[in-house]
Amino acid sequence: MFNIYNRRYVGNKNKLMEWISKLLKENCEGESFFDVFAGTGSVTNYELNNYKTFYINDFLYSNEVIFKGFFSKDKYNKTVINSYYKKYNSLKSENLEDNYFSINFGGKFFSNNDAKIIGFIREDLKVLQSENIINEKEFSILLSSLIFSMDRIANTCGHYDSYMKKQNIRSEFKFELINPCNITNKNINIFREDSNQLASKIKADIAFIDPPYNSRQYSRFYHVLENVTKWEKPELFGVAMKPREENMSDYCKNRAPDAFKDLIDKLNVKYIAVTYNNTYTSKSSSSKNKITLEQIEEILKEKGETKIFQKEYKAFTTGKTELTGHKEYLFITKVNNLSVVKKKKDKPVRSPLFYVGDKYKLVSQLKKLFPDQIDNYYEPFCGGGSSFINTVANNYFLNDIDSNVIRIHNFLGEYANKDSEFFDQIFRYIDKYGLSCSFKGVLVPNEMKMQYKKTYYSHYNKQSYLNLRDDFNNNQQNDFLLYLLLIYGFNHMIRFNSKGEFNLPVGNVDFNKNVYNSLNSYFYFRRINNCNFYNNDYLEFLNKKIFKENDFIYFDPPYLISSSEYNKLWNEDKEKELYNCLDKLNDMGVKWAITNLLNHRGKTNEILLLWMKKYVCYNIESNYISFNDNTIKSDSKEVYVTNYVKSKV
């Protein structure tokens, strides 16, 4: 019987697993293991006794069916499997007609006789599956057995990029069964997805990464196995009888460094283990790596503390390339919780709430004024969240008195690890209501754009938006509808009338690239950070907290002298109450800062002007936009007041 490691496969790590596993045990902790580029599956197989939960992924169809054959938890009937084992081993090629497989691959990768048997078995498995004579586990075991059996006798040097030129190819096919793994008490999750897209969906302790590094595309190297697995019988081309290109990896192209960095940024794990070999300087262009050791090291060190181990190892070659001094490297990174994407970006990340009073345009200034080191970050008036998602801290405690704002934050947080599910659902609702969606190319007709040059979105979406609003008011439990009302509504606001009905009119906006990007950034932030949300009065929120050294509170309250909707309940008494609270926090030695509007439309906040003289003040360069007419008020002056001094600003 075949074990999972009994395959000829480029980059197979089976012979290195004793060394790799020992280093993983010594440098990593956890119970869940994410095999990102699983290939043969031999890494997961070797580690089965060391972890409880496994996420195993590869983008080849043949590898996916092999994973299901060896690792799937589904039940199967051994008697059924053995009956087909006997049937397929009793086949005689002279009794079989030529078929798709023998016509294309006979006399090349296999003898004509063996190719006829392989093609017959595959066609038989198709019938058994389509007529539900065997279940998925049984199908996967039998197809995997066929793949292993044919691969063992293939007329190749280990892959299917070419075949050996021979006068007579021996007929030696024998159908042998695979030996499924013992997965008792193990949680196995199998995927066939683009690794960079899957990375953001999985939360695990350890990610093991063994991507392709050179220009050899695995979908082309193993095209015969992919053909047999998919069994779509495509038209084939060239000497090697390959189908048209599909499933091509960026890791085999010059974009490999960017793809690798994107993957590492998206991972939600505690440890990252990366294998690499030093074929970068190979004379063969196809063997030469598309990403250097130095690039990998630099990218991983941005993510956390990184150790590098190395071992001499004989490289795979086709016989044409001599590689001397070959080494295998293993990078192990302990992820730093503070290594969020925004830490390395100059450009701020915007909240997907696009909320009134949002500090997105001031973030670059605020980050320079915030403390250099923050343990617990508190924000009593968090609003849309552009402040906290651009701040690096160990923990986040976030409050707002508006229950609907907190509701949306909690709703989005629930989909932080299910972002694909979120987007599928949100786009279904957009399609259902017939709203424009410039992100997906559902655009407003040019005739309407010409007729309503500045307000064409509102004219196009008005009735659809009203239908959406009516449905939400009939069922206010649907968070997707509430979020869409926020995105498509006037000024991205949330407003309910005295009857409790959402009553904002349609806005001149739609779901665009900025909304999509802000949602992805927000999901990533929530995946890797500990965020705690509260819906209290700010004093109630603060009174429940015990503050420690390196804690920081950022206040962005309603502005007393502006006329925004959310400022209407704020008055001079509340203004004085807030400053009294800040004085008490100062006496307690708690670091804080507050942004507020000092001058606006000829008015001055006299309470603020008098109070802030006790503390350190900085002017903020803001283009304050009027809520009423969306115009920029040049006479507005915003200030940042704090009880600490920054050495460098």
C-alpha positions in Angstrom: 0.0 0.0 0.0 1.1 3.6 -0.7 1.8 5.9 2.2 1.4 9.6 1.5 5.1 10.3 1.3 5.6 7.6 -1.4 5.6 10.1 -4.3 8.1 11.7 -6.6 7.5 15.4 -6.1 9.6 18.5 -6.6 10.3 20.0 -3.2 9.0 17.1 -1.1 10.1 17.7 2.5 9.7 14.2 3.8 13.4 13.5 4.1 13.9 16.8 6.0 11.0 16.4 8.4 13.0 14.9 11.3 15.1 18.1 11.3 12.2 20.4 10.7 9.9 18.9 13.3 12.6 19.0 16.0 13.1 22.8 15.4 9.3 23.4 15.4 9.0 21.7 18.8 11.9 23.7 20.2 10.8 27.1 18.9 7.0 27.1 18.6 4.0 26.4 20.9 0.4 25.6 20.0 -2.1 23.0 19.0 -3.1 24.1 15.5 -1.0 23.8 12.3 -1.6 25.6 9.0 0.2 23.8 6.1 -0.1 26.7 3.6 1.5 25.1 0.5 1.0 21.4 1.5 2.2 19.8 -1.8 2.3 16.0 -1.1 0.9 16.4 2.4 3.9 14.8 3.9 4.6 17.7 6.4 1.1 17.4 7.8 1.4 13.6 7.9 4.7 13.8 9.9 3.2 16.3 12.4 -0.1 14.5 13.0 1.0 13.4 16.5 2.1 16.9 17.5 -1.0 19.0 16.9 -4.8 18.6 17.3 -6.1 20.8 14.5 -4.7 21.0 10.9 -5.5 23.3 8.0 -4.0 21.8 4.8 -4.0 23.6 1.5 -2.7 23.3 -2.0 -3.9 24.8 -5.2 -3.5 21.6 -7.3 -6.6 19.5 -7.8 -4.6 16.3 -7.7 -3.2 17.2 -4.3 -6.6 18.1 -2.9 -8.1 14.7 -3.8 -5.0 13.0 -2.3 -5.5 15.0 0.9 -9.2 13.8 1.0 -8.1 10.2 0.4 -5.6 10.3 3.2 -7.0 12.8 5.7 -10.7 13.1 5.2 -12.8 12.3 8.3 -15.6 10.8 6.2 -16.4 7.1 6.6 -15.7 4.5 3.9 -16.4 0.8 3.2 -13.2 -1.2 3.0 -15.1 -4.1 1.3 -16.2 -1.7 -1.5 -12.6 -0.4 -1.9 -11.2 -4.0 -2.0 -13.8 -5.0 -4.6 -12.6 -2.3 -7.0 -8.9 -3.1 -6.2 -9.6 -6.6 -7.5 -11.6 -5.4 -10.5 -8.9 -2.9 -11.6 -6.1 -5.4 -11.2 -7.9 -8.0 -13.4 -8.1 -5.6 -16.4 -6.4 -6.7 -19.6 -5.4 -4.0 -22.0 -6.2 -6.2 -25.1 -9.8 -6.2 -24.0 -10.0 -2.4 -23.7 -10.6 0.2 -26.4 -8.4 3.3 -26.8 -9.6 6.2 -24.8 -8.8 9.9 -24.2 -5.8 9.0 -22.0 -4.3 6.3 -24.2 -4.6 8.5 -27.3 -2.9 11.4 -25.7 -0.4 9.9 -23.3 0.2 6.4 -24.6 3.7 5.8 -26.0 4.9 9.0 -24.3 4.5 9.0 -20.5 3.2 5.5 -20.3 3.1 2.4 -22.6 0.0 2.2 -24.8 -1.3 -0.8 -22.8 -0.9 0.9 -19.4 -2.4 4.1 -20.7 -5.6 2.2 -21.9 -6.0 0.7 -18.4 -5.4 4.1 -16.6 -8.0 5.8 -18.9 -10.5 3.0 -18.4 -10.2 3.2 -14.6 -10.6 6.9 -14.6 -13.7 6.8 -16.7 -15.1 4.1 -14.5 -14.5 6.2 -11.4 -16.4 9.1 -13.1 -19.4 6.9 -13.5 -19.3 5.5 -10.0 -19.1 9.0 -8.6 -21.8 10.6 -10.8 -24.3 7.7 -10.0 -23.5 7.9 -6.3 -22.4 4.2 -6.2 -19.4 5.2 -4.1 -19.2 8.1 -1.6 -16.7 11.0 -1.8 -14.2 9.4 0.6 -14.3 6.1 -1.4 -13.9 8.1 -4.6 -10.9 10.0 -3.2 -9.2 6.8 -2.0 -9.6 5.1 -5.4 -8.6 8.1 -7.4 -5.6 8.8 -5.2 -4.6 5.1 -5.5 -4.8 5.5 -9.3 -2.6 8.7 -9.1 0.0 7.0 -7.0 0.0 3.8 -9.1 0.4 5.6 -12.4 3.0 8.0 -11.0 5.2 5.2 -9.8 5.6 3.8 -13.3 5.5 7.0 -15.3 8.2 7.4 -18.0 9.6 10.6 -16.5 12.4 11.8 -14.2 10.0 12.8 -11.5 7.6 15.3 -13.1 5.6 15.7 -16.3 7.3 18.6 -18.0 8.7 16.1 -20.4 9.1 12.3 -20.9 12.0 10.1 -21.7 12.4 9.2 -25.3 12.3 5.4 -25.6 11.7 3.0 -28.3 9.7 0.6 -26.1 8.1 1.6 -22.8 7.5 -1.3 -20.5 4.0 -2.1 -19.5 4.1 -2.5 -15.7 1.1 -0.8 -14.3 -0.4 -2.3 -11.2 -3.3 -0.7 -9.2 -2.2 -0.4 -5.6 -4.3 1.2 -2.8 -3.3 4.1 -0.6 -3.1 3.6 3.2 -5.3 6.4 4.7 -3.9 8.1 7.8 -5.2 7.5 11.3 -6.8 10.8 12.2 -8.6 9.7 15.3 -9.2 12.7 17.6 -7.7 15.1 15.0 -9.5 18.0 13.4 -8.5 18.1 9.7 -9.6 20.9 7.4 -8.8 20.6 3.7 -8.7 23.5 1.2 -7.8 24.1 -2.4 -7.5 27.9 -2.5 -5.1 30.6 -3.4 -2.8 30.7 -0.4 -2.8 34.5 -0.2 -6.6 34.6 -0.1 -6.9 31.8 2.3 -4.4 33.2 4.8 -6.7 35.9 6.1 -9.5 33.3 6.8 -7.5 30.9 9.0 -6.5 31.5 12.6 -3.9 29.0 13.8 -0.9 28.8 16.1 1.7 27.8 13.5 1.8 28.5 9.7 4.2 26.3 7.8 5.2 27.8 4.4 7.0 26.0 1.6 6.0 27.9 -1.5 7.5 27.4 -5.0 10.5 29.7 -5.5 11.5 29.2 -9.1 9.9 29.6 -12.5 8.7 26.0 -12.6 4.9 26.1 -12.4 3.6 23.1 -10.5 0.3 23.1 -12.5 2.5 22.6 -15.6 4.9 20.1 -13.9 2.1 17.9 -12.9 -0.4 18.5 -15.7 -0.9 14.8 -16.4 -2.0 14.2 -12.8 -4.2 17.4 -12.9 -5.8 16.1 -16.1 -6.6 12.7 -14.6 -8.0 14.3 -11.5 -10.3 16.9 -13.2 -11.1 14.6 -16.1 -12.5 17.4 -18.3 -10.6 16.0 -21.3 -9.2 19.4 -22.6 -7.4 19.9 -25.9 -3.7 19.3 -25.5 -0.7 20.9 -27.1 3.0 20.5 -27.6 5.3 17.5 -27.2 4.4 17.1 -23.5 0.7 17.2 -24.3 -0.2 20.1 -22.0 -3.5 21.9 -21.7 -3.8 25.6 -21.9 -2.3 27.5 -19.0 -4.3 27.7 -15.8 -3.7 27.9 -12.1 -0.4 29.8 -12.5 1.3 30.9 -9.3 2.8 34.4 -8.7 5.5 32.7 -6.6 7.0 31.4 -9.9 7.2 34.9 -11.4 9.1 38.1 -10.7 6.1 39.2 -8.5 7.2 36.5 -5.9 8.6 38.9 -3.3 5.4 41.0 -3.4 3.2 37.9 -3.2 5.3 36.5 -0.2 5.0 39.8 1.7 1.3 40.0 1.1 0.9 36.4 2.4 3.0 37.1 5.6 1.0 40.3 6.2 -2.3 38.4 6.0 -1.4 35.5 8.3 -3.2 35.4 11.7 -0.8 33.1 13.6 1.6 33.1 16.5 4.5 31.5 14.6 5.6 31.3 11.0 7.9 28.6 9.7 9.3 29.1 6.2 11.5 26.7 4.3 13.9 27.9 1.6 16.8 26.5 -0.5 19.7 28.4 -1.9 19.3 27.7 -5.6 19.0 31.4 -6.3 22.4 31.6 -8.0 21.7 28.6 -10.2 22.9 28.8 -13.8 19.6 27.4 -14.9 17.0 30.1 -15.4 14.2 27.8 -14.4 15.9 26.7 -11.2 16.9 30.2 -10.2 14.8 31.4 -7.3 12.4 34.4 -7.8 12.9 35.5 -4.2 16.1 35.8 -2.4 17.1 34.7 1.1 17.7 38.3 2.1 14.2 39.3 0.9 12.6 36.5 2.9 14.5 37.5 6.0 13.6 41.1 5.7 9.9 40.4 5.3 9.8 38.0 8.2 11.7 40.3 10.5 9.0 42.9 10.0 6.5 40.4 11.4 8.5 39.5 14.5 11.7 37.9 16.0 13.1 35.6 13.4 15.6 32.7 13.7 17.4 31.1 10.8 18.5 27.5 10.7 20.3 25.7 7.9 21.2 22.2 6.8 23.2 20.8 3.8 20.9 18.8 1.5 21.1 17.4 -2.0 19.0 19.4 -4.4 16.5 18.0 -6.9 17.7 18.3 -10.5 16.7 16.8 -13.8 20.2 15.8 -14.5 21.1 18.9 -16.5 22.0 21.2 -13.7 24.8 20.6 -11.2 24.1 22.3 -7.9 26.9 22.4 -5.4 26.9 23.6 -1.8 23.1 23.3 -1.7 21.5 24.1 1.6 18.0 24.1 3.1 17.0 26.9 5.3 14.3 27.1 7.9 13.1 30.5 9.1 11.0 30.5 12.3 9.3 33.8 13.3 7.6 34.5 16.5 4.9 37.0 15.5 4.9 40.3 17.2 1.3 41.3 18.1 2.1 44.9 17.2 3.2 44.1 13.6 0.0 45.3 12.0 0.0 46.4 8.4 -0.4 50.1 9.2 2.8 50.1 11.3 4.9 50.1 8.2 2.7 52.4 6.1 2.8 56.1 5.9 -0.7 56.3 4.4 -3.4 56.0 7.1 -6.0 53.3 7.1 -9.6 54.5 6.9 -12.5 53.2 8.9 -15.2 51.3 6.9 -17.8 53.3 8.7 -16.8 56.6 7.0 -18.3 58.2 10.1 -19.0 61.9 10.7 -16.2 63.4 12.7 -13.9 60.7 11.5 -10.2 61.5 12.2 -8.9 59.8 9.0 -7.4 63.0 7.5 -5.7 63.9 10.8 -4.2 60.5 11.6 -0.8 61.3 10.3 -0.6 64.3 12.7 -2.1 62.4 15.6 0.3 59.5 15.3 3.3 61.9 15.8 1.7 63.3 18.9 0.5 60.0 20.5 2.9 58.3 23.0 5.6 56.1 21.5 4.6 53.1 23.6 1.0 52.2 24.4 0.0 49.1 26.4 -3.8 49.6 26.8 -5.4 52.1 24.4 -8.7 53.7 25.6 -11.1 55.7 23.4 -14.3 56.9 25.1 -15.7 58.5 21.9 -14.5 56.0 19.3 -17.0 56.7 16.6 -16.1 55.2 13.3 -12.6 54.0 14.5 -10.0 55.7 12.2 -8.1 56.7 15.3 -7.7 53.3 16.9 -7.1 51.3 13.8 -4.1 53.6 13.1 -2.7 53.2 16.6 -0.3 50.5 17.7 -1.1 49.1 21.2 -1.3 45.8 23.0 -5.0 46.0 23.8 -7.9 48.3 22.8 -10.9 49.4 24.9 -13.3 51.3 22.8 -16.6 53.0 23.7 -19.3 55.0 22.1 -22.7 56.1 23.4 -24.3 55.4 20.0 -25.4 51.8 20.2 -25.7 51.5 16.4 -22.0 52.5 16.0 -21.0 49.8 18.4 -23.4 47.4 16.8 -21.6 47.9 13.4 -18.2 47.4 15.0 -19.3 44.2 16.6 -21.0 43.0 13.4 -17.8 43.6 11.3 -15.7 42.0 14.0 -17.8 38.8 13.7 -16.6 38.5 10.1 -13.0 39.3 10.7 -12.1 35.7 10.0 -14.9 35.2 7.4 -14.3 38.1 5.1 -15.1 36.2 1.9 -18.4 35.2 3.4 -19.1 38.9 4.3 -18.4 40.1 0.8 -20.4 37.4 -0.8 -23.4 38.4 1.3 -23.0 42.1 1.0 -22.8 41.9 -2.8 -25.9 39.7 -2.9 -27.8 42.4 -1.1 -26.4 45.1 -3.5 -27.5 42.9 -6.4 -30.9 42.2 -4.9 -31.7 45.9 -4.4 -30.2 47.0 -7.8 -27.8 49.5 -6.2 -24.9 50.8 -8.2 -21.5 49.2 -7.2 -18.6 50.9 -8.9 -16.2 48.4 -7.2 -17.8 45.5 -9.2 -18.3 47.6 -12.4 -22.1 48.1 -11.8 -22.0 51.7 -13.0 -24.4 54.5 -13.5 -25.3 55.0 -17.2 -23.4 57.7 -18.9 -26.7 59.5 -19.9 -27.5 59.9 -16.3 -24.0 61.1 -15.4 -24.3 63.8 -18.1 -27.8 64.8 -16.8 -26.9 64.9 -13.1 -23.2 65.6 -13.2 -22.7 66.0 -9.4 -25.6 63.9 -8.0 -25.9 61.0 -10.4 -25.4 58.3 -7.7 -28.3 59.7 -5.6 -30.6 59.8 -8.6 -29.6 56.3 -9.8 -29.9 54.7 -6.3 -32.8 56.6 -4.8 -35.6 54.1 -5.3 -33.4 51.1 -4.6 -32.2 52.8 -1.4 -35.7 53.5 -0.3 -36.6 49.8 -0.8 -33.6 48.9 1.2 -34.5 51.3 4.0 -38.1 50.1 4.1 -36.9 46.4 4.4 -34.6 47.4 7.2 -37.3 49.3 9.1 -39.4 46.2 8.9 -36.6 44.0 10.2 -34.0 46.0 12.1 -32.1 42.8 13.1 -30.4 42.6 9.7 -26.9 44.1 10.2 -26.0 43.8 6.5 -28.9 46.2 5.7 -27.8 48.6 8.4 -24.3 48.7 7.0 -25.5 49.3 3.5 -27.7 52.1 4.7 -24.6 53.6 6.2 -22.6 53.3 3.0 -25.3 54.5 0.6 -27.0 57.0 2.9 -26.5 60.8 3.2 -23.1 61.7 4.5 -22.5 58.1 5.8 -24.6 58.9 8.9 -26.8 56.9 11.2 -30.1 58.6 12.1 -33.4 57.3 13.5 -36.7 59.3 13.9 -38.9 59.4 17.0 -40.6 56.2 15.9 -37.3 54.3 15.8 -37.2 54.3 12.0 -34.0 54.9 10.0 -34.9 58.1 8.1 -31.8 59.3 6.3 -32.2 60.0 2.6 -30.0 58.5 -0.1 -26.5 59.8 -0.4 -24.4 60.6 -3.5 -22.1 57.6 -3.0 -21.9 53.9 -3.6 -19.9 50.8 -2.7 -16.5 51.6 -4.3 -12.9 50.6 -4.1 -12.3 52.7 -1.0 -15.1 50.9 0.9 -13.7 47.5 -0.1 -10.2 48.4 0.9 -11.2 49.9 4.2 -13.2 46.8 5.0 -10.2 44.5 4.3 -8.0 46.7 6.4 -10.5 46.7 9.3 -10.9 42.9 9.1 -7.2 42.4 9.2 -6.9 44.8 12.2 -9.6 42.9 14.1 -8.0 39.5 13.4 -4.7 40.4 14.9 -5.7 42.7 17.8 -7.6 42.4 21.0 -10.5 44.8 20.8 -13.1 45.3 23.4 -16.2 47.4 22.6 -18.6 49.1 25.1 -21.8 51.1 24.7 -21.8 53.4 27.7 -21.7 57.0 28.7 -18.0 58.0 28.6 -17.8 58.5 32.4 -19.4 55.2 33.1 -16.9 53.6 30.7 -13.9 55.2 32.4 -15.0 54.7 35.9 -14.9 50.9 35.4 -11.3 50.9 34.4 -8.1 50.6 36.3 -5.3 52.4 34.5 -1.6 51.4 34.5 1.7 52.7 33.3 1.9 53.1 29.5 -1.9 53.2 29.2 -3.3 56.0 27.1 -6.7 57.6 26.7 -7.6 59.5 23.5 -10.7 61.8 23.7 -12.5 63.0 20.6 -15.7 64.3 22.0 -18.6 66.1 20.2 -17.5 69.7 19.4 -19.4 72.3 21.4 -19.3 75.1 18.7 -20.1 73.0 15.6 -23.4 72.0 14.3 -22.9 68.3 13.4 -25.8 66.0 14.0 -24.0 64.0 16.7 -23.1 67.2 18.6 -26.7 68.3 19.3 -26.9 66.6 22.7 -23.6 68.2 23.8 -23.7 71.4 25.9 -21.6 73.6 28.1 -22.3 71.5 31.2 -21.0 68.4 29.5 -18.0 70.3 28.2 -17.1 71.4 31.8 -17.8 67.8 33.1 -15.3 66.4 30.5 -12.5 68.8 31.5 -13.1 68.0 35.1 -12.7 64.3 34.2 -9.4 65.1 32.4 -8.1 67.0 35.4 -8.8 64.0 37.7 -7.1 61.6 35.3 -4.1 63.9 35.2 -3.9 63.9 39.0 -3.9 60.1 38.8 -0.9 60.1 36.5 -2.8 58.7 33.5 -1.7 59.9 30.0 -4.4 61.4 27.9 -5.0 63.6 24.9 -8.0 65.4 23.5 -8.7 67.0 20.1 -11.3 69.7 20.0 -12.4 72.7 17.9 -11.3 76.0 19.3 -12.5 78.4 16.7 -15.3 77.9 14.1 -17.4 80.3 12.0 -16.6 83.3 14.2 -17.2 81.3 17.5 -14.6 80.5 20.1 -14.9 77.7 22.7 -14.1 79.9 25.7 -14.3 77.0 28.1 -11.6 75.1 26.2 -9.5 78.2 25.7 -9.3 78.9 29.5 -8.9 75.2 30.5 -6.2 74.2 28.0 -3.7 76.8 29.3 -2.8 74.2 32.1 -1.6 71.7 29.6 0.6 71.1 26.5 -1.2 72.3 23.3 -0.5 71.7 19.6 -2.3 73.2 16.7 -3.9 70.7 14.2 -3.9 71.5 10.6 -7.4 70.5 9.7 -9.8 71.3 6.9 -13.0 71.3 9.0 -15.9 70.5 6.7 -19.3 71.9 7.6 -22.0 69.3 8.1 -24.7 71.6 6.6 -23.1 72.4 3.2 -19.9 70.2 3.0 -17.8 73.4 2.6 -14.3 73.8 4.1 -14.2 76.5 6.8 -10.9 78.3 6.7 -11.5 80.1 10.0 -11.8 76.8 11.9 -8.9 76.0 14.3 -8.5 72.5 15.9 -6.2 71.8 18.8 -4.6 68.8 20.4 -4.3 69.1 24.2 -2.4 66.6 26.3 -0.8 66.2 29.7 2.6 64.9 28.5 5.4 66.2 26.3 6.7 64.5 23.2 10.4 64.8 22.7 10.1 64.7 19.0 7.1 66.0 17.0 
